[in-house]
């Protein structure tokens, strides 16, 4: 049953479930972020929960534990269809049935054949199941995993810092620091929530970055969270052996063109060529095979343009400083746009102040996404 009339009370509880799901960001890969709210039979909140980390209890189980016997005859609001398979934990559909819930409201169906089917099992057992409530909002909070599940590749966020006139470096090549300490701290928070940080060899040669996240996300028990994989896109194998990206602070892959051999302190990943660069779709497929769900792209204008041209950018995060240079490197290079009709059109998700700078979050419009399909 599709949820067509967005009852105000239902929407309030689903919105809370979406808030809870967001608390799992950076901890659940390769699993989704999920939130759940359980009401008792009289409509009062009896339990809440979210999926805290991969291998940990699912959101439904956490909420049902808190609700206890009060869940019987009640309603559960879940941001993603309850799973119907046994993995590192048991099926959530069975847990909901055993709890005696009368109604389950789901925002987004599970797109994976292995885990889907929870709604059907609940319906077959006589539970009223409704789907589609606040689906767009629930998809947004789980965008990384849904991209991974539907397209078989990681979700890609391209981040850049620029002046008001779109320059990422001055005419002499200097780029530190365009933005404020507050903006740079926010970048580290976003890095820490990603599974992989990707940059091009040009950035490595120009800036010698570490591409690490400081501080590392920590789990609820205080243990370190997942350390993002560092990936250098380096078709010709030019990464210097002493580059900081090859230190032991985090694992590193250097993606090179097939046939390129070079001594490196990191794993080499041979990939097919694509024009003057690499086949980035093949790169993302290889990263997906390593359970990389989210990629944080910090390459320079050439690599950023290549991702856009190949239809592989899912979100853009721009930090814009109140400064003007008038000359210097642009934030974006060649991106496959020959005429204004082919511009990569975006929709703004967020525009906010961070220190003296602006943070702008945008995503491709639907017509843009269709290039990949």
N, C-alpha and C positions, 0 to 999 in steps of 0.2 A: 504494500500500500504506500503510495507516494504521499508525502506530507505536503498538502497544498495550502491549507489555511494555516498560516503561521501563528498559532495561538501565542498570545503574549507571554503566558507563563512558561510554555514549552521553550520559547525563544530565549527567555532569561536563563533557564537551566542549561540549554545547549551552549549559550554564550559562555557560561561558567565552565563547561566541559572543555571548550576551546581554549580558554585561559589556562586551564590545568594542563592541557596537552602541550602548550608552549613551554612549560617548565622542564620538559624533557629534552629540549634542543641541545645538541652537542653531546648527548650521552647515550642515545639509543641505537645508533647505526650498528648493523644494517637494518634495524627494525624501524617502524614508523613511530612518530610521536602520537600518543592517544590520551584523551582525557575522558573521564566518566563521572557522572553525578547520579546517585541513586536516591529516589524518594520513597518514603513509606506509603502505605495504602491511603493515608489521609493527606498526602501531598507535601509532607515536610521533608526537608533534606535529612537523609539518614547516613549518607556516606559519600565521600569524594575520593578520587584517586587519579593518578597519571602513571604512565609507564616510565620508571625512573632510569633504567639502563638496560642494555641488551642482556638477556638472560635473566633479568629480574621479573617480578610479578607484573602481569599486564594490568592496565588501568581498571578494568572491570573487577579483577580479583582484589585489588587494593580497596576499591570503593565498597565491594561486598563485605570484605573483612570488617571495615569500619561500621557498616550498616548492621551486620549480624542478622538476627531474626527479624529485624524491622523491615528488611527488604521484601518479605513475603507479601504478595499482593500489590507491590509497588511498581514504580516505573524507573527504568534506567535510560539515561541520555548518554550516548557514546558517539565520539567524533568519527570513528571508523568502524565499519561492520565488524562485529565480534568474530574472531577467528574460529574455524571449525576443524582445526588440525592439532596434532600433538607435536610440538617442537621441543624447545628447552623447557617449556611449560605446557600445561594441558589446555584443551580448547576452552575458550571463554564462553562459547555457546552453552556448553555443558554446565559451567559454573553458574550462568544466569538461570538455567533451567532448575538446577538443584536449589537455588536460592528462592524459587517460587515466584519470580516476578510475573506480573500480569501484562506488562507492556514494556516494549523497548523501542526507543526512538534513535535512529541512526542518521548521521549527517551524510556520510560518503560510503558507498559500497566498496568492499575490498576488491581491487582489480587483479589480484594474484590468484590463479587457479588453485594453488596449494592451500591457501588460507580462506578463500571465499566459501560461502555456503552457510555461514552462521545464521543469517536472517532466515533462510529456508528451513533450517533445522528448528529454529524457534517457532516459526509459523506452523510447522507440521506438528509441534507439540501443543498448539493452542494459544501461544503467546501472541498478542497483538503487536505487530511490528510496523513501524512507519519509517520511511526513509526520505532524505532530501532536505531536512530542516537545517537552515544556515549552511548549506553545502558549500557555497562559494567561500565563506569564511573558514570553514573547516579545511577546505582544500588549500587555502593560502597558508595556514599554519603548518600544514604537512606537505608543502610543495616539494621539498627535496626528495622525500621518500616516494611520493606519487610519481614524480618524474622518473626516478630509478625503477619503480615497479612497472610503469606503463611503457617506457621507451627503452628500457634495458641499458641505460647510461646514467651517470651522475647528473644531478642538477648543478648548473654552472652559474655562479655569481661573479660578475666582473666588477672589480672595485678600482676606482682611480681617484687621484687627487689632482686638482687643477685650479688655476686662477680663474677670475671672472671671464677672461677672454680665452679660456679653454687651453691654456698652456700647462704642460706637465713638467717642463724644465725651462730654464732660461737659455738664452742664445749660447752661453758658454758651457752648457750641459749640466749646470748645477740644478739640483732639484730638492735638496734638503735645507730647510724644511718649508714646503709650500703651505702646509696646514699646521694647525695648532697642536699642542700636546694633548688636548682633549680629544681631538679627532684621531690622533694616532693611537691613543688608548682604546678608542672605540674600534679601530681596525683590529687591534690585538684580540679584543673580545670576539669579533666576528671570525677571525682566524681560528680561535680556540674552539668554535662551534662547528668547524668544517672538518671533513675527513682528509682532505688534501689541499695543499696550497701550490698553485701552479704559476710558474714564471718562465719567461723566455731567456735564452742565453744572453741576449743583449742587455737585459736587466742585471744579470749576474756579472757580466763584464764591466758594466758602468757603475754599479752600486755595491757589488759584493754583499748582497743581503744574506741574512741567516734564514729568512722565511720561517721563523718559528713563532709560536704563540706565547705571549707572556701576559698574564700567568696562564698555565695550563688549566683547563676546566677540571674541577675535582668532583668526584662522586659524593653522595650523601655521607658515606662512611669516612670521608676525608682522604681517600686514596686518590692518586692522580688519575685524571680522565684520559681518554684516548689522545695520543700525540699525533697531530696531523702529519700525514705523509707529505714530503716535499718532492715536487716534480719539476724538473728543468726541461723545457722543450729546446733541444739543441741538435738540429739536423746534422751538422757537420762535426760534432764532438769537440767543440771549442771550450768547454767548461774547464778552467784551470784546475789542476790537481789540488791546489791549496785554497780553493774557493771555500768560503765559510759555509756555503750550503751543503758541503760535503763533510762537515764536522759530525761529531757523534751525538749532537743534541736531539736529532730526530732522524728517522729513516728517510732515504732519498732515492729517487729513481731519476735517471737521466735518459730521456727519450731521444733516440738518434735515428737517422735514416738507416734502412736495412743495408748491411755491408760495411757500415762504419764501425771500426774497432778503435778503442782508446783506453788506456789504463786509468781507471777512476776508482775512488773510494766509495762508489755507490753502484747499485745495480744498473746495468744498461738495459734499456727497453727498445729493441729494434722495431721500427714502424715503417709502413709504406710512405713514400713521398706523396705530397699533394702540391703541385706547382713547385715553388721555391721552398716550401716548408714541409710539414708532416701532415699526414691524414689524421686530423684531430678527432674524427669520429672513431677511428681505430684506437686512438689513445684513450678515449673515454670508455670504450668497450673493455680495454685491458684494465682500466681502473675499476670498472664495475665488477670485473671478475675477482678483484681484490677487496670486495665489499666496500668500495668507496661510493657513498651515497651523495655527498655534497663536495663540490670543488669551489675553492675560492681563488679566482683568477687575478693575479697581480702583475701580469706581463705588461710590457710596454705597448706602444701604439701598434706595432706590427702584429704581435700575437693577438691583441684584443681585436684588431680588424679581421684577422683570420677566423677567430671563433665566431664573430658576427657574420662574416661572409658564408661560413659553412652552416649557419642556422643553429648554432650550439650555445647561445647565450640566453639564459632563462631569467636573469635579474641583473640590474645594473645598480651599483651603489656609488654615488659620486660625492666626494667631499670638495666643496667649492670654497676657496679662500677669497676674502675681500681684497684682492690684489690684482694688478694688471702688469703684464710683461711686454706685450706688443710684438714680441718675437720669441722664438724658441720652439721646442718640440711640442706638437699637438698631443692631446690625450689619446686620440684615435687616429690610426692610419687607414690605409686602403681596406674597405669593408664590403666590396662588391656592389657599390652604389654608383651607377653611371648617370642617373637622372633623378630628379626630385620624386618622381612617382615610385622609385624603388627605395626610398628612404626607410630605414629601420624605425618604424613608428612605435612609440612607447606610451605607456600609461603610468601616471605617477601613483605610487602607493603611499609615499611619505615624503614630506618636506619639513625639516625641523632644524633648529639651531643647535649647534654643538660647539661650545666655546664661542669664538668669534666667527666660526665657519657655518656653512649650510651643509646639511646632509640630505641628499636626495636619493630616494629609492624608487626605481621604475622597473617595469617589466614589459616585454614585447606584447603588442596587441595580438589578438587571436589570428589575424591575417598573417602576421609575421611568423607565428608558430607553425603555420601550415606549410612553410617552406621545408620543414624537416620531414613531413609526413607524406 
